[in-house]
């Protein structure tokens, strides 16, 4: 999977996210997205927040679902950080 997808934030605004990685954790698949950097905007002081979504497939289509389990989010994020430690700066 490559590319950009548009999500709706809590304020109802459309935000573009770039697909960064796909991670398998405990026999489930998750995707990691980062906001698309806008050329005319400075990045936030505390950095960009990664979005982690679960991938659910019905055979023909993939659906992306919010993950409510903090333990799963933390575990997937740790895997992501390990994979991209040399490419991205992480603020913990």
Phi and psi in radians as a Rosetta constraint file:
Dihedral C 1 N 2 CA 2 C 2 CIRCULARHARMONIC -2.195 0.35
Dihedral N 2 CA 2 C 2 N 3 CIRCULARHARMONIC 2.775 0.35
Dihedral C 2 N 3 CA 3 C 3 CIRCULARHARMONIC 2.058 0.35
Dihedral N 3 CA 3 C 3 N 4 CIRCULARHARMONIC -2.855 0.35
Dihedral C 3 N 4 CA 4 C 4 CIRCULARHARMONIC -2.127 0.35
Dihedral N 4 CA 4 C 4 N 5 CIRCULARHARMONIC 2.454 0.35
Dihedral C 4 N 5 CA 5 C 5 CIRCULARHARMONIC -2.259 0.35
Dihedral N 5 CA 5 C 5 N 6 CIRCULARHARMONIC 2.675 0.35
Dihedral C 5 N 6 CA 6 C 6 CIRCULARHARMONIC -1.840 0.35
Dihedral N 6 CA 6 C 6 N 7 CIRCULARHARMONIC 2.226 0.35
Dihedral C 6 N 7 CA 7 C 7 CIRCULARHARMONIC -2.067 0.35
Dihedral N 7 CA 7 C 7 N 8 CIRCULARHARMONIC 2.782 0.35
Dihedral C 7 N 8 CA 8 C 8 CIRCULARHARMONIC -1.793 0.35
Dihedral N 8 CA 8 C 8 N 9 CIRCULARHARMONIC 2.186 0.35
Dihedral C 8 N 9 CA 9 C 9 CIRCULARHARMONIC -1.471 0.35
Dihedral N 9 CA 9 C 9 N 10 CIRCULARHARMONIC -3.098 0.35
Dihedral C 9 N 10 CA 10 C 10 CIRCULARHARMONIC -1.080 0.35
Dihedral N 10 CA 10 C 10 N 11 CIRCULARHARMONIC -0.445 0.35
Dihedral C 10 N 11 CA 11 C 11 CIRCULARHARMONIC -1.521 0.35
Dihedral N 11 CA 11 C 11 N 12 CIRCULARHARMONIC 0.044 0.35
Dihedral C 11 N 12 CA 12 C 12 CIRCULARHARMONIC 1.427 0.35
Dihedral N 12 CA 12 C 12 N 13 CIRCULARHARMONIC 0.209 0.35
Dihedral C 12 N 13 CA 13 C 13 CIRCULARHARMONIC -1.630 0.35
Dihedral N 13 CA 13 C 13 N 14 CIRCULARHARMONIC 2.540 0.35
Dihedral C 13 N 14 CA 14 C 14 CIRCULARHARMONIC -1.392 0.35
Dihedral N 14 CA 14 C 14 N 15 CIRCULARHARMONIC 2.320 0.35
Dihedral C 14 N 15 CA 15 C 15 CIRCULARHARMONIC -2.272 0.35
Dihedral N 15 CA 15 C 15 N 16 CIRCULARHARMONIC 2.288 0.35
Dihedral C 15 N 16 CA 16 C 16 CIRCULARHARMONIC -1.544 0.35
Dihedral N 16 CA 16 C 16 N 17 CIRCULARHARMONIC 2.356 0.35
Dihedral C 16 N 17 CA 17 C 17 CIRCULARHARMONIC -2.181 0.35
Dihedral N 17 CA 17 C 17 N 18 CIRCULARHARMONIC 2.502 0.35
Dihedral C 17 N 18 CA 18 C 18 CIRCULARHARMONIC -1.713 0.35
Dihedral N 18 CA 18 C 18 N 19 CIRCULARHARMONIC 2.329 0.35
Dihedral C 18 N 19 CA 19 C 19 CIRCULARHARMONIC -1.184 0.35
Dihedral N 19 CA 19 C 19 N 20 CIRCULARHARMONIC 2.223 0.35
Dihedral C 19 N 20 CA 20 C 20 CIRCULARHARMONIC -1.932 0.35
Dihedral N 20 CA 20 C 20 N 21 CIRCULARHARMONIC -0.762 0.35
Dihedral C 20 N 21 CA 21 C 21 CIRCULARHARMONIC -2.763 0.35
Dihedral N 21 CA 21 C 21 N 22 CIRCULARHARMONIC 2.759 0.35
Dihedral C 21 N 22 CA 22 C 22 CIRCULARHARMONIC -2.101 0.35
Dihedral N 22 CA 22 C 22 N 23 CIRCULARHARMONIC 2.251 0.35
Dihedral C 22 N 23 CA 23 C 23 CIRCULARHARMONIC -2.226 0.35
Dihedral N 23 CA 23 C 23 N 24 CIRCULARHARMONIC 2.310 0.35
Dihedral C 23 N 24 CA 24 C 24 CIRCULARHARMONIC -1.720 0.35
Dihedral N 24 CA 24 C 24 N 25 CIRCULARHARMONIC 2.229 0.35
Dihedral C 24 N 25 CA 25 C 25 CIRCULARHARMONIC -2.461 0.35
Dihedral N 25 CA 25 C 25 N 26 CIRCULARHARMONIC 2.185 0.35
Dihedral C 25 N 26 CA 26 C 26 CIRCULARHARMONIC 0.853 0.35
Dihedral N 26 CA 26 C 26 N 27 CIRCULARHARMONIC 0.884 0.35
Dihedral C 26 N 27 CA 27 C 27 CIRCULARHARMONIC 1.093 0.35
Dihedral N 27 CA 27 C 27 N 28 CIRCULARHARMONIC 0.367 0.35
Dihedral C 27 N 28 CA 28 C 28 CIRCULARHARMONIC -2.227 0.35
Dihedral N 28 CA 28 C 28 N 29 CIRCULARHARMONIC 2.681 0.35
Dihedral C 28 N 29 CA 29 C 29 CIRCULARHARMONIC -1.857 0.35
Dihedral N 29 CA 29 C 29 N 30 CIRCULARHARMONIC 2.452 0.35
Dihedral C 29 N 30 CA 30 C 30 CIRCULARHARMONIC -2.312 0.35
Dihedral N 30 CA 30 C 30 N 31 CIRCULARHARMONIC 2.629 0.35
Dihedral C 30 N 31 CA 31 C 31 CIRCULARHARMONIC -2.018 0.35
Dihedral N 31 CA 31 C 31 N 32 CIRCULARHARMONIC 2.610 0.35
Dihedral C 31 N 32 CA 32 C 32 CIRCULARHARMONIC -2.021 0.35
Dihedral N 32 CA 32 C 32 N 33 CIRCULARHARMONIC 2.243 0.35
Dihedral C 32 N 33 CA 33 C 33 CIRCULARHARMONIC -2.144 0.35
Dihedral N 33 CA 33 C 33 N 34 CIRCULARHARMONIC 2.575 0.35
Dihedral C 33 N 34 CA 34 C 34 CIRCULARHARMONIC -2.197 0.35
Dihedral N 34 CA 34 C 34 N 35 CIRCULARHARMONIC 2.569 0.35
Dihedral C 34 N 35 CA 35 C 35 CIRCULARHARMONIC -1.026 0.35
Dihedral N 35 CA 35 C 35 N 36 CIRCULARHARMONIC 2.488 0.35
Dihedral C 35 N 36 CA 36 C 36 CIRCULARHARMONIC -1.242 0.35
Dihedral N 36 CA 36 C 36 N 37 CIRCULARHARMONIC 2.237 0.35
Dihedral C 36 N 37 CA 37 C 37 CIRCULARHARMONIC -1.257 0.35
Dihedral N 37 CA 37 C 37 N 38 CIRCULARHARMONIC 2.281 0.35
Dihedral C 37 N 38 CA 38 C 38 CIRCULARHARMONIC -1.563 0.35
Dihedral N 38 CA 38 C 38 N 39 CIRCULARHARMONIC 2.340 0.35
Dihedral C 38 N 39 CA 39 C 39 CIRCULARHARMONIC -1.028 0.35
Dihedral N 39 CA 39 C 39 N 40 CIRCULARHARMONIC -0.601 0.35
Dihedral C 39 N 40 CA 40 C 40 CIRCULARHARMONIC -1.691 0.35
Dihedral N 40 CA 40 C 40 N 41 CIRCULARHARMONIC 0.203 0.35
Dihedral C 40 N 41 CA 41 C 41 CIRCULARHARMONIC -2.118 0.35
Dihedral N 41 CA 41 C 41 N 42 CIRCULARHARMONIC 2.451 0.35
Dihedral C 41 N 42 CA 42 C 42 CIRCULARHARMONIC -1.388 0.35
Dihedral N 42 CA 42 C 42 N 43 CIRCULARHARMONIC 2.490 0.35
Dihedral C 42 N 43 CA 43 C 43 CIRCULARHARMONIC -1.144 0.35
Dihedral N 43 CA 43 C 43 N 44 CIRCULARHARMONIC 2.660 0.35
Dihedral C 43 N 44 CA 44 C 44 CIRCULARHARMONIC -1.056 0.35
Dihedral N 44 CA 44 C 44 N 45 CIRCULARHARMONIC 2.608 0.35
Dihedral C 44 N 45 CA 45 C 45 CIRCULARHARMONIC -1.014 0.35
Dihedral N 45 CA 45 C 45 N 46 CIRCULARHARMONIC -0.639 0.35
Dihedral C 45 N 46 CA 46 C 46 CIRCULARHARMONIC -1.599 0.35
Dihedral N 46 CA 46 C 46 N 47 CIRCULARHARMONIC 0.225 0.35
Dihedral C 46 N 47 CA 47 C 47 CIRCULARHARMONIC 1.474 0.35
Dihedral N 47 CA 47 C 47 N 48 CIRCULARHARMONIC 3.115 0.35
Dihedral C 47 N 48 CA 48 C 48 CIRCULARHARMONIC -1.527 0.35
Dihedral N 48 CA 48 C 48 N 49 CIRCULARHARMONIC 2.596 0.35
Dihedral C 48 N 49 CA 49 C 49 CIRCULARHARMONIC -1.729 0.35
Dihedral N 49 CA 49 C 49 N 50 CIRCULARHARMONIC 2.182 0.35
Dihedral C 49 N 50 CA 50 C 50 CIRCULARHARMONIC -1.269 0.35
Dihedral N 50 CA 50 C 50 N 51 CIRCULARHARMONIC 2.544 0.35
Dihedral C 50 N 51 CA 51 C 51 CIRCULARHARMONIC -1.932 0.35
Dihedral N 51 CA 51 C 51 N 52 CIRCULARHARMONIC 2.235 0.35
Dihedral C 51 N 52 CA 52 C 52 CIRCULARHARMONIC -2.015 0.35
Dihedral N 52 CA 52 C 52 N 53 CIRCULARHARMONIC 2.160 0.35
Dihedral C 52 N 53 CA 53 C 53 CIRCULARHARMONIC -2.168 0.35
Dihedral N 53 CA 53 C 53 N 54 CIRCULARHARMONIC 2.523 0.35
Dihedral C 53 N 54 CA 54 C 54 CIRCULARHARMONIC -1.412 0.35
Dihedral N 54 CA 54 C 54 N 55 CIRCULARHARMONIC 2.523 0.35
Dihedral C 54 N 55 CA 55 C 55 CIRCULARHARMONIC -1.769 0.35
Dihedral N 55 CA 55 C 55 N 56 CIRCULARHARMONIC 2.133 0.35
Dihedral C 55 N 56 CA 56 C 56 CIRCULARHARMONIC -2.069 0.35
Dihedral N 56 CA 56 C 56 N 57 CIRCULARHARMONIC 2.285 0.35
Dihedral C 56 N 57 CA 57 C 57 CIRCULARHARMONIC -2.065 0.35
Dihedral N 57 CA 57 C 57 N 58 CIRCULARHARMONIC 2.373 0.35
Dihedral C 57 N 58 CA 58 C 58 CIRCULARHARMONIC -1.835 0.35
Dihedral N 58 CA 58 C 58 N 59 CIRCULARHARMONIC 0.318 0.35
Dihedral C 58 N 59 CA 59 C 59 CIRCULARHARMONIC 1.767 0.35
Dihedral N 59 CA 59 C 59 N 60 CIRCULARHARMONIC -0.849 0.35
Dihedral C 59 N 60 CA 60 C 60 CIRCULARHARMONIC -1.744 0.35
Dihedral N 60 CA 60 C 60 N 61 CIRCULARHARMONIC -0.596 0.35
Dihedral C 60 N 61 CA 61 C 61 CIRCULARHARMONIC -2.235 0.35
Dihedral N 61 CA 61 C 61 N 62 CIRCULARHARMONIC 2.645 0.35
Dihedral C 61 N 62 CA 62 C 62 CIRCULARHARMONIC -1.789 0.35
Dihedral N 62 CA 62 C 62 N 63 CIRCULARHARMONIC 2.404 0.35
Dihedral C 62 N 63 CA 63 C 63 CIRCULARHARMONIC -2.045 0.35
Dihedral N 63 CA 63 C 63 N 64 CIRCULARHARMONIC 2.563 0.35
Dihedral C 63 N 64 CA 64 C 64 CIRCULARHARMONIC -1.974 0.35
Dihedral N 64 CA 64 C 64 N 65 CIRCULARHARMONIC 2.188 0.35
Dihedral C 64 N 65 CA 65 C 65 CIRCULARHARMONIC -2.185 0.35
Dihedral N 65 CA 65 C 65 N 66 CIRCULARHARMONIC 2.439 0.35
Dihedral C 65 N 66 CA 66 C 66 CIRCULARHARMONIC -1.059 0.35
Dihedral N 66 CA 66 C 66 N 67 CIRCULARHARMONIC 2.543 0.35
Dihedral C 66 N 67 CA 67 C 67 CIRCULARHARMONIC -1.833 0.35
Dihedral N 67 CA 67 C 67 N 68 CIRCULARHARMONIC 2.120 0.35
Dihedral C 67 N 68 CA 68 C 68 CIRCULARHARMONIC -1.651 0.35
Dihedral N 68 CA 68 C 68 N 69 CIRCULARHARMONIC -0.312 0.35
Dihedral C 68 N 69 CA 69 C 69 CIRCULARHARMONIC -1.403 0.35
Dihedral N 69 CA 69 C 69 N 70 CIRCULARHARMONIC 1.943 0.35
Dihedral C 69 N 70 CA 70 C 70 CIRCULARHARMONIC -1.083 0.35
Dihedral N 70 CA 70 C 70 N 71 CIRCULARHARMONIC -0.590 0.35
Dihedral C 70 N 71 CA 71 C 71 CIRCULARHARMONIC -1.141 0.35
Dihedral N 71 CA 71 C 71 N 72 CIRCULARHARMONIC -0.731 0.35
Dihedral C 71 N 72 CA 72 C 72 CIRCULARHARMONIC -1.164 0.35
Dihedral N 72 CA 72 C 72 N 73 CIRCULARHARMONIC -0.788 0.35
Dihedral C 72 N 73 CA 73 C 73 CIRCULARHARMONIC -0.994 0.35
Dihedral N 73 CA 73 C 73 N 74 CIRCULARHARMONIC -0.800 0.35
Dihedral C 73 N 74 CA 74 C 74 CIRCULARHARMONIC -1.103 0.35
Dihedral N 74 CA 74 C 74 N 75 CIRCULARHARMONIC -0.760 0.35
Dihedral C 74 N 75 CA 75 C 75 CIRCULARHARMONIC -1.136 0.35
Dihedral N 75 CA 75 C 75 N 76 CIRCULARHARMONIC -0.789 0.35
Dihedral C 75 N 76 CA 76 C 76 CIRCULARHARMONIC -1.138 0.35
Dihedral N 76 CA 76 C 76 N 77 CIRCULARHARMONIC -0.705 0.35
Dihedral C 76 N 77 CA 77 C 77 CIRCULARHARMONIC -1.122 0.35
Dihedral N 77 CA 77 C 77 N 78 CIRCULARHARMONIC -0.683 0.35
Dihedral C 77 N 78 CA 78 C 78 CIRCULARHARMONIC -1.100 0.35
Dihedral N 78 CA 78 C 78 N 79 CIRCULARHARMONIC -0.726 0.35
Dihedral C 78 N 79 CA 79 C 79 CIRCULARHARMONIC -1.077 0.35
Dihedral N 79 CA 79 C 79 N 80 CIRCULARHARMONIC -0.783 0.35
Dihedral C 79 N 80 CA 80 C 80 CIRCULARHARMONIC -1.029 0.35
Dihedral N 80 CA 80 C 80 N 81 CIRCULARHARMONIC -0.819 0.35
Dihedral C 80 N 81 CA 81 C 81 CIRCULARHARMONIC -1.068 0.35
Dihedral N 81 CA 81 C 81 N 82 CIRCULARHARMONIC -0.714 0.35
Dihedral C 81 N 82 CA 82 C 82 CIRCULARHARMONIC -1.097 0.35
Dihedral N 82 CA 82 C 82 N 83 CIRCULARHARMONIC -0.756 0.35
Dihedral C 82 N 83 CA 83 C 83 CIRCULARHARMONIC -1.150 0.35
Dihedral N 83 CA 83 C 83 N 84 CIRCULARHARMONIC -0.609 0.35
Dihedral C 83 N 84 CA 84 C 84 CIRCULARHARMONIC -1.958 0.35
Dihedral N 84 CA 84 C 84 N 85 CIRCULARHARMONIC 0.347 0.35
Dihedral C 84 N 85 CA 85 C 85 CIRCULARHARMONIC -1.014 0.35
Dihedral N 85 CA 85 C 85 N 86 CIRCULARHARMONIC -0.602 0.35
Dihedral C 85 N 86 CA 86 C 86 CIRCULARHARMONIC -1.502 0.35
Dihedral N 86 CA 86 C 86 N 87 CIRCULARHARMONIC -0.196 0.35
Dihedral C 86 N 87 CA 87 C 87 CIRCULARHARMONIC -1.926 0.35
Dihedral N 87 CA 87 C 87 N 88 CIRCULARHARMONIC -0.445 0.35
Dihedral C 87 N 88 CA 88 C 88 CIRCULARHARMONIC -2.246 0.35
Dihedral N 88 CA 88 C 88 N 89 CIRCULARHARMONIC 2.638 0.35
Dihedral C 88 N 89 CA 89 C 89 CIRCULARHARMONIC -1.659 0.35
Dihedral N 89 CA 89 C 89 N 90 CIRCULARHARMONIC 2.239 0.35
Dihedral C 89 N 90 CA 90 C 90 CIRCULARHARMONIC -1.932 0.35
Dihedral N 90 CA 90 C 90 N 91 CIRCULARHARMONIC 2.285 0.35
Dihedral C 90 N 91 CA 91 C 91 CIRCULARHARMONIC -1.843 0.35
Dihedral N 91 CA 91 C 91 N 92 CIRCULARHARMONIC 1.988 0.35
